[in-house]
Amino acid sequence: MRTKLSFKVTDVLEFKERLLQWSQQFYETVWLDSNSQTESYSSFDAILAVDALTVLQTDAQNAFENLKEYQSETKDWIFGYLSYDLKNDVEELSSNNHDGLDFPELFFFQPKKIIQINGDVVEFNYLNMVNDEIENDLNSIKNYFQEPNNKFETTEDIRIKLRVFKDEYFRGAEKMLRHIHRGDIYEANFCQEFYAENTLIDPLRTYERLNSISKTPFATFLRLNDKYLLSASPERYLRKEGDKIISQPIKGTARRSYNVLEDKILKTRLKEDPKERAENIMIVDLVRNDLSKSALKGSVAVKELCEVYSYEQVHQMVSTIISRVPADNNPVEIIKETFPMGSMTGAPKVSAMQIIEELEAFKRGLYSGAVGYFSPDNNFDFNVVIRSILFNETNKYVSYAVGSALTAKASPEFEYEECLLKAKAMREVLENSNIQNIRDKS
């Protein structure tokens, strides 16, 4: 049984900050923040899930069947992630590239404590509550202050390395283009990793810096013991609201400008760019096909096509595809039929994933996977893990990856520059943390 109590708070931003600090005592944490961008089918401004009662953690083999069983037996809220390499369960593929992060390929937990924020209202949703636990936690959060001596020991000089250098990226991109020109595929998302070894960061402060310069609608802080995801994702993978399914793939990126006129020109140029529109429409077709596997006949529709959304760092081209599903469709099965998300793979999907595995130099893992939740009424909502920093504290390994879509008319030079644009926020956060760490210790 869950107990719900709601309270009003006067300063929501301060409450969110203290709530996140308070959450660091738990070994399982998922924080999802819309950054006040709730117009796109969101159910809340922010939600925190902590303190696992039960856990599912597994590799790719039979992962979706295990998740289906766990979700149906729990009949409660569960929060967690699906790594990109669950493709090996869906399509019987493999992942043999370098992995410095060692995240489980699937992780979900049933939280004892869920705290949801809508406007100035905070709702506590607790499992098996005892005595005045909610009121005690509310007071603890309001008065929470993290002492300076409780900070993480951090690396002062973070040295970011490239998994592949520019000329190696170009060779891989040219091979990908040869596959495209030969007709093996017609689009693929080609990614590269940036990483730092023997490195320790403060996960919460790093997330707060990343979120403050990005302010995206699917921001995430996730902790699984010694492993962390710090995400400023702008992209939704898949959402279920009753019998409605919503997917919002992103394809097309342009930089922002402080000059208002130039920024408007950059936005218009992106919206009208034939190459970017072609990439987006290809993925829309792929998503329509994926959704049709579970959809009621004739219900798949494109709600928005190639709309441009503006975030703090970039303009993004977003399309919205919806469908309707039979009431008795299993929610995990709906995800399995569309996983991994088309924007991070290519078309045809299986062939693109095979070529991606051959040409990329790292195991994607949680990058380009999905984080989210299932609710007790079989609804769900998951983001796409992009624009993210991943950290394994035990391995002292920090990683962020970026990619871009290659099509027949793609220029490797242009795609490489797009990757650097997408990497800008993560690099800035990690490099600036060096300066901040020195200040903190002086």
N, C-alpha and C positions, 0 to 999 in steps of 0.2 A: 504494500500500500504506500502511495506517495501522499505527502502532505504539502499543500501550497499555501503560502502566505505572501501578500504583496505590501510594499511600502513605497512611499514617495521619497525621493532624494532631491536636495536643493541644487547640488553641483554634480551633474552627471559625469563630466570629464574627470573630476577629482575622484569620484566614486569608482569609475572604471580603472583608474590608475592604481588605487589602493586595492581593488579587487584582484587585479593581476598580481600585485605584490603578495597579497595574502595567499593566492593560489600556488605559490612556489613551494609550499610545504608538502604538496602532494606529488606522488610519483607518476600518476596518470592524469594528464590535463589536456583538454581541448578548449581553446578560446576562439570563437568566430565573431568577427566584428565587421559590420557593414559600413562603418565610418559615416553613418547618417545617410547613406545612399540606398534607401529602402524601397525606392520606387519600382525596382525590377523584381517583383514577385517575392520579396523577402517577408519573413514572418516576424522578425525582431530586429532591433538595432544591434544587439550583441547577445551572446550566450556563452556561459562557462559551464563545463562539465568536469568534475574532479572526483577522485577517491573511488577507485574501482571496487565494486562488490564481486563481479565476475569478469573474466577476461577471455578473449579468443585471440591467439597469436599463432601464426602458421606460415609455412612457405607456400609456394604456388600450387603444389599438387593438391587437387581436390579442394582448393581454397573456397571457391564459390559454394560448393555443396556444404562445406563446414560452416560458412557464413549463413547460408539459408537455414540450416538446422539451429544455429545459435540464435538468429534473429526470431525465428518462429517459436522457439522454446522460451526465450527470455520474455517476450511479449511486453517489452518495456523500452525506454529510450536506450539506444546504444550509439556511442560515438567512436570514430576511428578513421582509418585510412585504407585505401586500396593502392598498392604500388603498381607502377606501370608494368612490371614484370609478371603480373597476373595474366598478361597476354599468353603466357606459357600454359596456363590452365585452360584458357578459352580456346586457343588455336593450336595447342601442342607444339609450341615453339621453344626456344631456349635462350638463355642469357649467360654468356660466358666472358663478358668484358670485365675490366677492372672495377672493383667495388671497394672503396675506402671507408664507406659509411656503415655497412653491416646492419642495416635496418631489417626487421622482419618484413616479409612481403605482404602480409595482411595483419592488421591489428585493430581490434574493437574492444570496448569495455562498457559495462553497465555502471553508470556513475551513481554513487549514493547521493551526490549533491549536484543540482543543476540550478544555476542562477541566470535569469533572463532579464534583459533590459529593453524596455519599450518606452521611448520618451523619457519622462522623469519617474517612471514606475519600474520598480525592481521586484521581480517575482522569484521567490525561493521555492524550489520543488525538490523536496527531500524524501529519500527512501528510508522507511523504518526509523522515523524521527523519534528521538527520546527527549523527554522533558522540554526544556526551552532552547533546544539546539539552534533553531533558526534565529531567534532573537539574540542569542549569544554570538553567533557568527556575524550577524548584521553589525553588532556593536564592535566586534573585533575588526571587521573590514573598515568601518568608518574611522576607527582610531589606529589603523595599522600604519606602522612606520618601520621601514627596513633600515636597520642600523648599518652604518658604513662598513663596520668590520665583518658583516655577513655577506659582503660582495664576493663574487667569484674572483679567484686569482686569474688574471688575464694576461695574455701575451702582449708585450708592448710593441714589438716589431712584427706585424703580420705580413708574411711574404706570400703573396698570391702568385700561383703558378698556373700555366696553361697546360691542359692535358695534351693538346695538339697545338703546334705553332701555326702561324698564318699560312705558310706554304703547304703544310700538311692538310689544313682545312680546305685549301683550294683544290688539292689533289682529290680529297674525298668528295667535294662538291662536283668536280668535273666527272668523277665516276658515277655519281648520282645522276647527273644530267645525261650521261650516256645511256643509263637505264631508261630515263624518260624519253629520250629521242628514239630509242629502239622500241618503245611501246610497252616495256615491262610494267611501268607505272606512269601516272601522269602528274602526280604531286607527292612530295614526301617532306616531312619535317626533319631537318638535319640539325643535330644539336652538338654542343661542345661543353666541356666542364672546365671550370676554374676552381682551384683548390689550394688549401694551405695545410701543411703537415706540422706536427709538434706544436699545435696552436690551441690555446684555450681562450674562449670568449665568454662574456656574461650574456646568456641567452635572452633574458628579459630585456635588458638595456639595449641589446642589439635589435631585438624585435621592435622596441619602442622607437628607436631611431629610424628603422626601415619604414615603419608605418607612418611616422610623422612626415616623411618626405614623399610618401606615395598615396596614402589615404584612399585605398582601393576598396571596392564593395565586398570582397571575399578574403579579407585579411585573416590570418590564422597564426596562433601560437599553439604548438603541440609539444607535449613532453611525454616520452615513454622511458621512464627511468633515466638513463644517461644519454638518451637520444632526443634531439630537438629539431623541430621544423619552425622556421621563422619566415612567414610568407606574407607578401603583399600582392596576392593574386587579384587580377581584375576579371577573372573568367569563371563563369559557372559551367560545370560539366552537365549535371542532370538534376532535375527537381521533380518530385511527384507531389501533387496536391489533389487528393481524392482520385478521380479517374483521369486527371490531366497530367501530362508529362511535358516538361519544358527543358530545352537545351539551348545554350547561348554561346556558340563557338566564336572565337576571335581569330581573324586572319586579317592582317594589315595594321602596320604601326607607323606612326610619324612622331617626331620630336615636338615638344612644346617650345614656345618662345615667350620671353618676358615682354616683347613688343606685341601689343594687342593686334595691330594690323597684320604683322607677319604671322602671328599665331593663327589668325583667321584664315590666312592664305594657305598655311600648312594643313589646316583641317580640311579646307575645300579641296586642295590638291589630293589629299588622301582619299576623300570620298569619290573623286572623279577618276582616280588612277585606274586604268584598264587592267593592269597586271594585278594590283591588289584586289580589285573586284573579282577578277577571274579566280584567284586563289580562294577567296571567301566563298564564292558560289560553288566551287568544286567541293568544298567541305560541307556546305549546306546540302548539296545533293547526297553526300555520303551519310550525313546525319539523318536526312529524310529516309534513306534506305535502312539505316540502323533502327530508327524508331518504328518503321513499318513492320518489323518482325513481331512486335507485341501489340501494335495499334489496331483499334477497330477500323474496319474498312472505310476508306475515304476520309479519315480524321486527321491525317498528317497535313499540316499547313505551315507556311512560312509567315510568321507574324511581322517580323522586321527583316529587311534584306539590306545588308551593307550600311547600317546606320553607324555614324561615328560618335563615340563617347569620349569625353575629355577627362583625363585624370591629371594628377599633379605633374607627372613627369612626361607622359606621352598621350597622344590621341590614338584610339583603338577603333578598328572597324569590327562591329559586332552584328551578328544576325541572330534572330530568335525563331526557333522552330518548335511547334507544339503538336501534340497528338492526344488522343483519348485511348484508354486501355480498358479491357473488361475488369469488372470489380474484383474478380477472383484471381487476377494475375499476381503471381508472387513478386514482391518488390525486388528481391535479390536477383531473380531471373531477368527482370527488365534491365537491370544494370549490366548483368553478364552479357546480354544480347547486344549491348552498345559499347562494351569496354574493349580496349582503351578508347578514349575520346578521339574523334576524327581529327580535331585540330592539331593533335600531337603525334599523329601517325602519318596518314596520307591515303592515297587512293590508287588502285584498289588497296584496301587496308592490309590484308595479310601479306601481299607481295611487298608493300612498302615497309612493313615491320621487319620482314626478313632482310631486306636490303639495308635498313637502318642498323640492324644488329651487326651486319657485316662491316659497315663503313664507320660507325661511331666507335670511339676509343674508351668509353666508360659505360658501366651498367647504370641505367637511369634510376632504378629503384623507386623511391618515393617521388622524385622529380618527374613531372608529367603524369603522375598518378592523381589521386583525388582524396580530399579530406571532407568529412561531413558527418551526418547522423541519420539514423532511422528513428521515427517516432512510434509510440505504441499503436497508432492507428494505421501503420504501414505506409506512411508518407516518408519521404527522404529528401535531402538536399546535399549536393556535393560540389565542391569547387574543382578547379584544375590547378595542380601544384606547379605554378610557374612564378617567376620573379621572387624566388625563395632562397634562403640560406639554410643549409642542413648542417647539423653539428653532432658528432659523436664525441662526447666528453672523454670517455675511456680511451678511445683511439687517438684523441687529440687531433681530430681531422675535421676541417671545415670545407664545405663545398657549395658552389652555386653553379647552375647550368643554364644555358640559354640556347635558343634555336630559331630557325626561320624556315619558311616553306620554300622549297625549290620546285619550280615549274619549268616548262620548256623554254621560256624567255628569261629565266633568271640569270642574273649576273653574280658570280661568286663574290666579287668585290663588294657589290651593293649588299648582298646577304650577310657578309662578314661585318659590314658597318652596322647593319640592323641588329646583329647579335651584340655588338659593343654597346649600342644604344640601350638595349634591354638589360644589359649587365651593369649599366651605370649606377643605378641606385644601390645594388648590393656591394659593388666595389667601394662606392663613397662611404657607405656605412662602416665597412670593415676598416678602410684606411683611416677614416676620421676617428674610429675607436682607439687607434694608436695614440693620437694626440690627446684624447680625453683620458685614457688610462694614465698617461704621463702626468697630466694635470691632477688627477685624483690622488696620485701617490706623492705629489710634491708638497 
